[in-house]
Amino acid sequence: MNSVIKKTIIKTVGVILTALLLLFILDGIFSPKYITENRDGNITSEFYHVKTPLDAVFFGSSTVYNAVSPDLLWDRYGFTSYTRANASQTMWQSYYLMKDTVRSNRPGLITLDVSFMKYGDDFFEEAANRKTIDGMRLSADKIRCAKSSMWEEESLFSYVFPVFRFHSRWDELGGEDFRYAFRRPEVTYDGFIMEFDTTDEPEEYDRLELKTPLFPQKAEDYLVKIIDYCAKEDIPLLLMKTPTFINTWFPEYDDRLRQIAGGYDGCDYVNFDYCADEIGLDRGRDYVDGHSHLNVEGAQKFSLFFGEYIKERYGLPDHRTDDRYSGVWNDRYTRYCRDMEIGKAALK
Amino acid sequence: MSFVSVPFAVFVISAVLLYYLMPVKYRYLVLLAASIFFYYSACGKYIIYILATIVITYLSSMAMERVKGRSAIVFDRGQKKEAKKWLKKRLKIIMIICLFLNFGILITLKYSNFLFSNINMIRVGFFGSTDMWGFGKLVLPLGISFYTFQSMGYIIDLFYRRYDAERNPLKLALFVTFFPQIIQGPISRFKDISPTLFGGNRFDADNFRKGLYLILFGVAKKLIIADRLSGFIKNSSALYRDLNGTYMLLMVFLYSMQLYADFSGGINITIGTARLFGVDVTENFVRPFFSKSVSEYWSRWHITLGTWFRDYIFYPISISKKLMAFGKKVSRVNDFLGKRTSLYTATIVVWTATGLWHGPEWRYVLWGLLNGIIMCVSAELTPLYDRLNNMIGWKMGGVLHRSFAVIRTFVIMSMLRVFDLSFEGIRQALSIYKRILLRQGGISAEMLESLGLSMKDLKVAAAGIAVLFVISMLERKKSIYDRLMQRPVAQRWIFCTVSVAAVIIFGYYGLGYNSADFIYMQF
């Protein structure tokens, strides 16, 4: 090869590598760390830390990450799981996160909370999009997920290199941003976020109008894609509604979802709102955020009920006597219990 | 496709790869295809106008070549004078037809509604007409003023027989549409750009590196300074009635900086992008804010437009036999005026045209005229300045004298830019001047923030302007690029990496920011 061409190629590769290294460093420093606040921003990325195969993965929105504790499920039922749900996670985001999940860790069961079936293309929360998507490893699914979630003012490039979105944080950078630039401590409990506060009274949300069609086309299209995908991968799918006491859900939604799920083998739908008494949820003690989410007390109750429901129905295995699992998961459960106690003590 | 965008970067990288993969002979075709693609993606069906200009210019140039050939056949060697006269007459006819058609497109699209609105005003005022004449809203194709002037410069040069016409229509099409300079110039001359544009350049690492540095510098100017100031300037100009003179003064000076950072940044990107293909594009700025007079400023700012007007309007008018004869007649009545007739007439015509070039509005005409008048008055007052200077005791050409001249020129040019900012017309400009002179007041950080200029923005913009100033100072002796090339490789890499990081961090872009288009795109 001509020496000039060789030199040019070496220089070009050098420039590209330097540019990538620079972007990697800037991404690390400028991306929000979500360590002390907004810890849910780490749910997506902490999934990649899981060291054992998973038996179940739970998708959906914030109602799920406040309601289902994988560590508690491990301790009581012995199956492994992860809550891959984020604040305001739309159906299309759940779809791409599901594909991202199955690529590296194929579970025996997938559950999907359908609270966000009500929202279509007109729904946009940039902060929530960022928390959900930025933590995904770079892949075609991440790009598709970003493309389907972005506003037209946004740049797809900024989802590949988040510094192009967060560069203006230069005057807010603190010690945490440098300390955790390339390695963050785990702040969620396998996707579960503890809420220690309690709201006594439910908040009156603006009641959504019942529209025809019931769900936006985009949400329904992606629900069908999710069902088809799970069928193709031969993974049972449970569509569910996590219990909340807010007036933004209609019985007609249940009918429609039951109808959709009924059309497919291996797909079920259950609305746990109707099981609140059976679960033992107490309106005065177990809810937070105007009763739109469960607090830790409610989550304990719901996790136990939900765990038993899926274990029986889907025959999830018990690994508690298997050293390959117990070494990892017992530690995680210990950490969960310790932090739960610390949190409760701090509240007192 | 904005110059400062990921799609443009991908487009340029693809074009560069294709260019150097193509056999040398056909490389200009890659540039032509890229230019047509770029223009079509920006303008869609309005590409028809630039195609029309190409066809008209090409046919005219070929007609000129044909006439030149015929003159050799029709006349014998002994009939040189007759042949010259015959040829000039025919070339002139072709040139006028071509100018008429190409400027016709420009005038129709850009100036017809301005003409009609003035005619309508007269018809309503004097004749009470109620029906309005006009073409309705016309879409102005991208870069029409730039490519029309560039094409017409080529035709006028052919008329003066400065070089031979390009016989390959594809090469001529490339000359007119070359994508890096289509948005905001510079207005290149055929003889300057054609050797490297059509030459099929081999890869030159130094040229390529310099191109990348220029692009980086341009993007930094645009994103760190120009776009950051854009919101404040737009808002202050729109809310001028509610703001005191101090805000107006700040707006005026910051607009000068914004316009310079925006336009010269865009030109840096243009020249840098062209260099990636080995094409040499003429420089359009030479540190204009270091000018000591208005005329010097215009020889350093938008140089290619200035030289176009100088070569194709100023010189022909100032040396025209009719005007010189008229000057002699005036001399008989008043020697002072007679000697200046040609020069000042040409100056005023050129500056009125320059004003109109910037936009079909009276504020631009007045802005142009004021520039011309200031230049004429400055020329007359030079002896007085010199006397004043001697009285004060400043050394001619000394630091104090030069600094004063530079600041004075900056203030005058910034003040003239008020017309640029007065979107409501001349009345708004007068109101802004009035506020600056008579309604000074306090300035608050909260108000600045509500106008789109937070303290954070102000700090970054001020730092950016300071860096620009230092670079301009350093470049008086040697370009930054040449200085950098003398440093060891490691230092160059560090400089580049830090510069790229600075643009990424301090650039004004992304969600929540309204990155602005290049200001000169509208012209």
Interface residues (C-beta under 8 A of the other chain):
Chain A: V4 K7 T8 K11 T18 A19 L22 L23 L26 F30 E126 W151 E153 E154 S155 L156 F157 S158 V163 F164 R165 H167 S168 W170 D171
Chain B: V6 F203 A205 K456 W493 T497 V500 A501 I504 I505 F506 G507 Y509 G510 L511 G512 Y513
